[in-house]
Amino acid sequence: MILSDILLKDMPCVTRVRGHSMLPTLQDKRYYLYNPFVRNVKRGDIVTADADIDNVVKRVIALEGDRVIISPSGAVTVNGILLDEPYIIPQTRKGKRIDMTVPKGCMWLMGDNRNASTDSRDFGAVERWRIKGRLIIRKER
């Protein structure tokens, strides 16, 4: 193994949140570290990704093969189970109903502030290869 492989293995990268889509969890215009070497991204993780619109920071809601149903009022079920999402700002505007199975090699991403988030409801599932890394978030006291 080369020394650079060892040094880069755990070296974090930096991303900046732009906008209010991840409130209250992440703040607009703040910088956050992410690990670009994480391969086992799971539901609930916050990731940075290259989406069709731009680089985004969003929460992983569902993985490939999961069935996602989102009601017009914003309730999200994955594989028939209503998600308990204490971290979100509840949706106050009416949305469209979505019922889909996440394609192979993709993830479904959503912002915590559902009223101000452009996410998979708008740009669809995101291919796994577009995920740049998982955010390293310090627990607030």
C-alpha positions as CSV (number, residue, x, y, z in Angstrom):
1,M,0.0,0.0,0.0
2,I,1.3,3.4,-0.9
3,L,1.5,6.1,1.8
4,S,-0.9,8.4,-0.1
5,D,-3.5,5.6,0.0
6,I,-3.2,5.5,3.8
7,L,-3.4,9.2,4.2
8,L,-6.3,9.7,1.8
9,K,-8.3,6.8,3.2
10,D,-9.9,8.8,6.1
11,M,-9.3,12.3,4.8
12,P,-12.5,14.2,4.9
13,C,-13.7,16.7,2.2
14,V,-15.7,19.8,2.6
15,T,-19.1,20.8,1.2
16,R,-21.2,23.9,1.7
17,V,-24.9,23.9,2.3
18,R,-26.7,26.3,0.0
19,G,-30.3,27.2,1.0
20,H,-32.7,26.2,3.7
21,S,-33.6,22.7,2.5
22,M,-31.9,20.9,5.3
23,L,-33.1,23.0,8.2
24,P,-33.3,22.4,11.1
25,T,-30.5,19.8,10.9
26,L,-28.0,21.8,8.8
27,Q,-27.7,25.5,8.4
28,D,-27.5,27.6,5.2
29,K,-24.0,28.8,4.1
30,R,-22.2,26.6,6.6
31,Y,-19.5,24.2,5.7
32,Y,-19.6,20.5,6.6
33,L,-17.2,17.7,6.4
34,Y,-18.0,14.5,4.5
35,N,-16.3,11.2,4.0
36,P,-15.9,10.4,0.3
37,F,-14.8,6.8,1.0
38,V,-18.1,5.6,2.6
39,R,-19.5,2.7,0.6
40,N,-22.3,1.5,2.9
41,V,-24.7,4.4,2.8
42,K,-27.9,3.6,4.5
43,R,-31.4,5.1,5.1
44,G,-31.2,8.2,7.3
45,D,-27.7,9.2,6.3
46,I,-27.0,12.7,5.0
47,V,-25.0,12.7,1.8
48,T,-23.7,15.1,-0.7
49,A,-24.3,14.2,-4.3
50,D,-24.2,15.5,-7.9
51,A,-27.8,15.6,-8.8
52,D,-29.1,16.8,-12.2
53,I,-29.6,20.3,-10.9
54,D,-26.4,20.8,-8.9
55,N,-24.4,19.5,-6.0
56,V,-26.9,18.8,-3.2
57,V,-26.9,17.8,0.5
58,K,-29.9,15.6,1.3
59,R,-31.0,12.8,3.6
60,V,-31.2,9.2,2.2
61,I,-34.8,8.2,2.4
62,A,-34.8,4.9,0.4
63,L,-32.4,2.6,-1.3
64,E,-32.7,0.6,-4.5
65,G,-35.7,-1.7,-4.6
66,D,-37.5,0.2,-1.8
67,R,-41.1,1.3,-2.6
68,V,-41.6,4.9,-1.7
69,I,-45.0,6.5,-1.3
70,I,-45.4,10.2,-0.5
71,S,-48.9,11.5,0.2
72,P,-49.9,15.0,-1.0
73,S,-49.6,16.1,2.7
74,G,-46.0,14.9,2.8
75,A,-46.3,11.7,4.8
76,V,-43.5,9.3,3.6
77,T,-43.8,5.5,3.7
78,V,-41.0,3.1,2.7
79,N,-41.9,-0.5,2.0
80,G,-45.3,0.1,3.7
81,I,-43.8,1.6,6.9
82,L,-44.6,5.2,7.8
83,L,-41.3,7.0,8.5
84,D,-40.8,8.5,11.9
85,E,-39.0,11.7,11.0
86,P,-38.5,13.9,14.1
87,Y,-35.8,15.9,12.2
88,I,-38.0,17.4,9.6
89,I,-39.9,20.7,9.3
90,P,-43.4,19.4,8.4
91,Q,-44.7,20.1,4.9
92,T,-47.3,22.8,4.9
93,R,-48.0,23.0,1.2
94,K,-49.8,20.4,-0.8
95,G,-47.6,18.3,-2.9
96,K,-48.2,15.6,-5.5
97,R,-48.7,11.9,-4.6
98,I,-45.6,9.8,-5.5
99,D,-45.6,6.0,-5.6
100,M,-42.5,4.4,-7.0
101,T,-39.9,1.8,-6.6
102,V,-36.3,3.1,-6.4
103,P,-34.5,1.8,-9.5
104,K,-31.4,-0.5,-9.2
105,G,-28.3,1.4,-8.4
106,C,-30.2,4.5,-7.1
107,M,-31.2,6.2,-3.9
108,W,-34.1,8.5,-3.0
109,L,-33.0,11.8,-1.4
110,M,-35.1,14.4,0.4
111,G,-34.4,17.6,2.4
112,D,-35.4,17.9,6.0
113,N,-37.2,21.2,5.3
114,R,-39.8,19.7,2.9
115,N,-41.3,23.1,2.2
116,A,-38.0,24.5,0.8
117,S,-36.3,21.4,-0.7
118,T,-35.7,20.5,-4.3
119,D,-35.0,16.8,-4.0
120,S,-35.9,13.4,-5.5
121,R,-39.5,14.5,-5.6
122,D,-38.4,16.9,-8.3
123,F,-35.3,15.3,-10.0
124,G,-36.0,11.7,-9.3
125,A,-33.8,8.9,-7.8
126,V,-30.1,9.6,-7.8
127,E,-27.6,7.1,-9.1
128,R,-25.3,5.7,-6.4
129,W,-22.2,6.7,-8.4
130,R,-23.3,10.3,-8.0
131,I,-23.1,10.2,-4.2
132,K,-19.9,12.0,-3.3
133,G,-19.9,11.0,0.4
134,R,-21.7,10.9,3.7
135,L,-21.6,13.9,6.0
136,I,-19.8,13.8,9.3
137,I,-22.1,15.5,11.7
138,R,-21.3,16.4,15.2
139,K,-24.2,15.9,17.7
140,E,-25.3,19.2,19.1
141,R,-25.5,19.4,22.9
